[in-house]
Structure formats: C-alpha cells, structure tokens
C-alpha cells in the first residue's frame, strides 16, 4: 500500500494550557474496513491527491472517556509517538507501488494519520491503533480533539486564523496536504470555529465564545444520542421483522417504554392518516427513511404488520374512526351484574304470546337475534302479523354505565374478521338476544292488514314469546319453495309481504333491491385465512319477506308515536318527483334500481313528528327492530316503553337530537386473492362517460367501473377480468374480456 511520509512536526506549537481549562471531547475508537481507492480534487486549493476511503464502521466498538487538556495532549503524544513517525495514509489509484516521487510502498501500521470516510458522507481524520481481524483496523478519531486544542489556545489569545495557519499550528507544516486536512477540519466544524470573512478562495475563522461552544456541544451530544437511539430502534424493527409470525413481540411490548411507544404511535398515526402534530409526521418519516421505505401511509402500515404490531388483516377503518373493539372492565362488570338480576319490572304488563309459532330469520352467522315474526289468517280472511322485537331496555336505564357505552359506540360493528357488539357480548347474546325454545321478553307490534296491504289496525305491547325456529334466509326460502302444509304461517307471512310491497309501490315506493356482498373470514389471524363470500340477492323471497315486515313495523311505530305525541327518531327521504315510467325501458332489477338511486335525495330525520319517506312509500318511518345493534332503535324503545307504562317520556325531542349527534355512524381483498385469469359476469348499469360503464359484478355483488366495447348497452352482460386489486388503497382495476 502506498503511503506518504509527513515531515517532522509537532502536534501543537504549544501544548501548554491552564489547569482550569474545560473538559474536552474524548477519543472515539471504532474499527474501519478500508475498501475502495479513489482520487479526490479539492477545488479551492487546486490540489489533486489520493485519499483512503473507508467502508462502513463495524458496530459495537465505540468507547467514550473524558480527560483534561493536559491528559488529552499526553494521550495524543503517546499515540502518535515520536515526531518522526507522524504519517498520513493516502490511497494510491493502483493497488501498490510508487504513484508520485514522494510515495513509498508500505503496509498500514499503528500511529499513521488517516483520512477516511464514515457512512459515505463524513470525511474524518484518525490515527491507526491496531488491526481488527484481517480487513478491519481500530482507529482513534482525532478531529474534535485537534480542533478543541486549537480553540482553547486561540480563544485565550482572541486570535483569528486561516486553514494554512491551523495546518502549521497542529501539523507544523503548510504543505498542500496538511492545508487540505486543516481546511477539512475547519469547514466541517459546527462547534468551535465560525467563518468571519471570505476572501476569494480563502476563509478566515475565529473561535466561538465559550458559552456558545458549550451550547453547541450539548446540541451535538443530544443529536448523537438521538441518532444512536434511532439506530437501536432500527435494529429492533429489523429483528422483529425477521421473526416468524408466531414469535413476533406482542403489541403490548411496543408500548412499555416511552421512547419506543412514541415512535410506534407516530407510525400508527401516519399509517391511518391521523397525525395530530408535526412531530408525529416527522418521526414516522424518519423511521421509514432509515428502514429504506418510501414515506407513505401504506409503507408505515406494512412495517407495523411486518413487526407484528398490527395483525395481517388489520381493518384500518376501525382505527381511523376510533371504533371501540373491547369493553372496559367496569362496563363488563356492570353488564354481568345486570344479567345476574333476573327480576322483570314489566312482568305484570306483558302479554303472553308463547302460544304463537315464531320464526326468527337472519344470516347464518348472526350472533344478535333481535327480531322474529308470527302470522295467522283471521276468520274474515284478513292477515294478522306479529313482529316481535327483543326487549333490550329491560336491562337498562338511560344514563347508566352500560347505556352510555352503547351510546358512544352507536352501533354494533360487523366486519369480515370479527363482530364488535354495541353491548358486552354476554349481555347481548345471553340476556337480550332471542333464544330458540326459550321464554324471551319482547316488545310486540301486531298488525291486521286490509286486503290491499294497508294497515287496518295495530297495537304495541310488552310481551313474552317462545321462538320456534331460527332460520337462515336460505333455509326460509327453501321452506317457502316446498310449500309445506305444516309451515302455513310462513306462507301467510310471504303473502303479507307481497301485499305490502304492492301497496307501497302504489304509494310511490321505489324498488331498490340489488345484489349485496357479505364477506366472512374464518381464521383472521392466519395470513392465508379462508375468505368466504356470500352474495345476497335482496329480491330473494325470504329476504323480501323480512324486509317488508321490518318496514311495516317502522310504519306502525311512526303512526303510534305521531298519535301519542311521542318524540322519536322519525326518518324520511323526500321524493325527487321521480317518474319511474321514464326508466321502464331499463331491465327490472339492479339496472333500473341503480338508475333510480342516482336521482334520490338525501335522507332526513326529525325528532318531533313523522316526515314522509318517499322511497319506502310511507307517511312516516321509525327504525325499531334492532335495539341490540343500533342505539337509535334503543332510544325509540325507551320512549315507547315509557309511554306504555304510563311514565314520563325519557327524552324530549331536543335531547334525542343531541344524543343522535353523539352516535357514531370489505370485497376487494377477496378479488385480490382470486386467480388472475378468472373471469366475472358484469351487468352494465349505466354509462359514466364515453365507454366507461358502471357495472355490477354478479357473482360477488360489487359495483365498479370498466371500459366496455362499442356496441355494449345498458342491461347487457359482459365478461371482465381483474387487472389489479389493492384493498388497502381502495383500488380495483377491471378489464373487459373481448371474445
């Protein structure tokens, strides 16, 4: 290796200093792996000479110690040895031999002064200490110490200097190489010296005041500590990423230590676009940078998934909307206390309807069953229907701990991966929910229909029932198809639903039945979990039956509330003077429904009196059939039951409106997992622009858009293929399959 001998010189012309001199920076030793050779031109001095570049510093070898001026000078003198052994190591452009007349070929050895690059950015000077393996060397970084010596001496004399003067002061020479080294020290110094003036290519430096140096040193130390902390956090993240899924640290372990928690919470806020302060955004961006990732919300999300902080199928909407997934111990304890109290204050007032055959129809995995149906044909041929709704308020008092928590949640949340009930699970499933073959408390709406489907008479009562069947929509449709004599009541319910549907259309109701997709993930913790897709046709006989009965119940409660001046959440949707005959040329079903929905006006709510619900074709409507799942339904139950008991109403219209404002109100992943070559039937609903059509994927019940061929018309079916699907970014790109 080519080296150049530096002429004999002293480190300082004067190594003396006052005993009261401030404490100086320590030496920092670290092994360097010297790798590449290159020439560098220093433009200001106009000098071209070879330097030695280093590779990355090996971790774990840093050492820190503090000493006085005298101690540090002695250490420097000891390490450099005799004056004749001062050397500056330079790299030749070739692998050895003489490069210039004053270059000699020799091996790197202890005591040589090196110029090297740290982290490919900072150029430093150091003294070779000893080999560390075959390729590494331990070196002492001398830069801060050399400058501090000079600063102490110049501060006492209040002197200014140039790079050449510093070179003569610390190296005893003003040769180009020594001047370059001195300039390098001064130009990259941010603590001891400042540029006073610049004349051409020469800069004049002056020592900073002691107070300022102390402040800058504190900042530098703080910056170095922060950088060290960041690198340690980086290693923590890399370690967690490398672990198998079942061995990754639990989420709670990332939240124990304050500094780590701050960084993790900043990443989380960045992932869900919820950074409340700039520091969170800056912290997250810095972490993504050191991890070699682009600064996007998706990158932050993927990193949190990779380290095990988020589950693989994390639902971001839960986080973005701050939806509560767990109930507090206090709420659970209160709910269990309510369950243990078997008393029923309404027992005397309840009508015994346990003799009725009761059908509860819902999706197959429903956990909260809060409505059921009964029917019979009266002697005069009219149909009588009972709509039974679970009496959730039997366990509750407005303003109680459990009630307040339900109001904060607003609704149960049904996700493909889990269900998060509005009430604690045990109370909702075991206490409030209707149970097959069990005596259950309910609020029952009974209705007698005219032959045209309108309401002839009705009543609202507190009751007890005994559900006979728990049916899925599929099984209920099958029973209707079989037309069994033993299930005549189900057939009567279907007949009543048909009458109601015809009557509502005569009142201006608009049929918006379409296809809806429902996803259920069987094992959500597994990265390759099983995804089940259910496509629900709202025109299905059983689904239409249940829908019509729920709408009928809503009409009765609105009428009951209006006649008795009960403040309730009356829902309406003003009609947009839609002439449905204009759409008669469109195929009946999803195509026509899609065109009609585009013209509908926004829904409204009034807490004092009913408002017309034009889309349903009703003079008034109140949601009442899901008090376990929806808090607004629960409020209606509070009001109706208080009236039935002859008590003061629980809430005024203003109070209801205030509480309503407090109430908080997934298919692409399935498509992403399907084979790229899979084709889907797509029904053209309408054209958005030119040949871009709004379509309905018939097999999965999802609406999207796609460019279709010339000649395709509304109502036609085309075949499409998924080009790209990125569920988290809400991206689904489809392409028509041209045969």
Helices and strands as residue ranges (DSSP letters): E 2-5, E 28-42, E 47-57, H 69-80, G 83-85, E 87-89, E 103-105, E 112-118, E 122-132, E 136-141, H 143-157, E 160-161, H 163-171, H 176-187, E 193-199, E 202-207, H 210-242, G 245-247, G 251-255, H 258-271, H 278-290, H 297-306, H 316-320, H 329-340, G 347-349, E 351-352, E 359-362, E 371-377, E 383-390, G 392-395, H 401-409, E 413-414, E 419-420, H 425-426, I 427-432, E 439-449, E 455-466, E 469-472, H 473-482, G 485-487, H 488-506, E 515-521, E 531-537, H 541-563, E 570-572, G 580-583, H 590-597, E 604-606, H 631-644, H 653-662, H 668-673, E 679-689, E 692-697, E 702-707, E 717-726, G 727-729, E 731-736
